[in-house]
Amino acid sequence: MPSDLPRYTLRIDPVLLSKVAFIARENDRSTNKEIERALRKLVSAYEAENGPIALDSSAATATAD
């Protein structure tokens, strides 16, 4: 089933990617979902410390390098 979610190419150290893939298998998730989960935890921790991140409508599809 195709997804309408935005795509982002991630350049990552191969050893780190292998370790994330290992953790994903242990958690019965795809590597992509494991990375997404880690990013959600990162954003949640940031917002808990600094307050909610307010986005305008154009920021929802923007990506940073």
Summary of the structure (lengths in Angstrom):
residues: 65
radius of gyration: 14.2
end to end distance: 28.1
largest distance: 37.1
contacts: 96
relative contact order: 0.10
helix: 58%
strand: 0%
